[in-house]
Amino acid sequence: MRDKILEKAGEMFLNLGFKSVTMDDIARELAISKKTLYKYFSNKASLVDASTDCLQNSIAENISLIKSKEYNAIEEEFMIKAIFKEMFKNAKGSPIYQLKKYYPEIYDKLMDKEVCMFEECNSDNLEKGIEQGLYREGIDIKLTMNFYFTLVFGIYDSDLYTKEMKELVKIEYKVLEYHIRAIATEKGLKELEKQLKITNQN
């Protein structure tokens, strides 16, 4: 039952927002009593915390699966981006923005894990891309990684952008393109154009 609650709560939080979804809503969707819900989670904050952990673990597993495949470095980046596009396809507003606003301690904990996951994932990708001749040799991996991280997460913090999730996902693709163009070789640029064409067709 706990896993069912986490799955449904995670789906509802992503699609409807951390603020607007109540414990009553979740109990109703699962056709269980609030008493049953509170048996597993003492309050909404504990459910938000557990569900964000669950979502993050799911993302990490999907990324590991993609990395185990024989994708080239640029193709890999687009496959990983597609995970987030699929995950947030029904989301109205930015869950990250809402989490930061209404549950700052949970947000901080989540971001600590995100930084570690992002660094590991991106440094591997940069090294792989250099080996494959898709990214230029001699790029500063740490600095490049930090630039990309700042751009990706900056769009969720800035007032310059919409808080509509579908638009933010589109902007994330633009950030990915910007990132790859900055470090790609001629061979890498050809692969980038190929991936952009595939993405635009979908």
N, C-alpha and C positions, 0 to 999 in steps of 0.2 A: 504493500500500500504506500509506503514512504516513497518508493521510486515513482509510482504513478502520480503521487502528489507533486513531486519535483518536476516531472515531465510536463504535466498540465500547467503548473504555476509558471514554469520557465517560458512556455509557449505564450501564456496570457500576458506575462510581464513584457516580453519582447514585442508582442503585437499591440497591446493596449496601453502599456506604460506601467512603471512601478508605482506611481502615485494613484492612478485611477482604479487599479484592480484591488478589491478588498478580499478579506478572508471569506466573507459571505459569498462573493462571486466564485471563488475557487471551490468552495464546498458545494455550491450549486452545480457547477460544471461537472464535478466528479460524482454528483448524486450521493454525497455523504453528509453527515452532520458536522457542525462546527466543532462539536466535542471530539469527534474522531480526528479532525484536522489538528486540533490543539494537543491531542495525544502525542503527535509526532513533532509539532513545532509550537513552542510556547507563545510566540507572537509573530507578527508579520515580518519584522526585521530578521528574525532567525530563518524564516522561510526564504526571504530575499537573499540572504547570505548563502544558504545552502543551494538555492537554485542557480545563483551566479557561479558558484563553484562547479556545479554540475554542467552548466553550459560551457564553461571554460575548459573543463576536462574533455568534453565532447569535441570542441574545436581542436584541442591539442592532439587528440586521437586521429581526427581527420587530416590534420597537417602531417602527422607522422606517416599516415597511410600514403598520402600524396608523395612525400619525400622518399618513400620506399620504391616508388615506381621509376621507370626509366625516362622521366621527363628531362628536357634540358632546363637550364636555370631560368630562362625567361618564361617558358611554358609553365614551369612549376609555380612561378609567381602568379600567373594568371589563373591557374587551377586553384591556388589557395584563396585568391580574391573571390573566385566563384563560390567558395564555401560561405563567405560572409554575405554575398549577394543573395544566395538561397536562404540563409538563416534569417535575414532581415526583410525578405520579400513582402511580408504582410504587415511589417511594422509601420506605424503612422509617424511617430516621432522618434528621436534618437534615444535609445535606452541608456547609452553612456551618459548623455547630458542629464537625463532624469535621475540616474543613479547618483551622480555627483551632487545634484541639487538636494535630493531628499534623503539619501543614505551615504553621506560623505565618508564615514569610516569604512563601510563596505567597499565603496569606490576606491579608496586609497589602497585597501588590501588587494583588490582586483588588479589595480594598475601596477602594483609591485610585481605580481605574477606575470602580467602582460609584458612588462619591460624585459623580464628574464626570458620569456618565451620568444618575444620579438627579436631580441639580441641573438639568441641561439639560432633561430630560424633564418634570420637575415644574414648573419655572418657566414653560415654554411652556404647559403645561396650565392653570396658574393664570391666566395672561394671557388665554388663550382663553376660559376660563370666565367671567371678568369681562366680556369683550367680548360674550359670548352671554347675559349676564344671569343666569347660573347660579350664579356666586359673587358675593359682595358687593363693591361698590366700596370702595376704601380699605383693604383688608386688606394687611398687611405681607407681601409675597411672600417675601422672604428668611426671615423668622421663621417663617412658616407652613410653608415648605419644610423648614426645620430641625426643626420640631416633628414633621412627618410622617416624616422620615428617622429621627429618634430613636426614634419609636414602631415603625416597621417593622423596623429592624435590632435594636432593643432586645429584641424577643421571642426572638431567636436567642441573645442573650448572657445573658439572665436565667434564673435557676433557678426563677422563678415559673411557668414554662410547661413543658409536656411537650417532649420531644425527638422525638416522633413527627411525621413530616412531614405526614401528612394533617391532623392536628389543628392544626399550625402554619399550614397554608394556610388553614384555617377562621378562625383568629385573625387572619391577614392581611386577610381580607375584613372582619372586624369593625373592624380598624384603619382600613381604607379608608372604611367607613361613618362611623366616628367623625370622621375627617378631613373628609369632605364635609359632614356635619351642622354642623360648627363654622364653615364658611365659606359655606354655601349660602344663596341667596335662596329665597323661596317657590317660585319656578319651579324652582330647583335641587333643592329637596326633593321636588317631584313627580317629577322625572326620576330622583332617587335611589331613590325607592320603586318606580318602574318597573323599574330595573336590578336591585334586590334581588329583586323578584318573578321576573324572568327567571333570575337566578342560582339561586334556590331551586328553580325548576322543573327545572333541569339537574342 
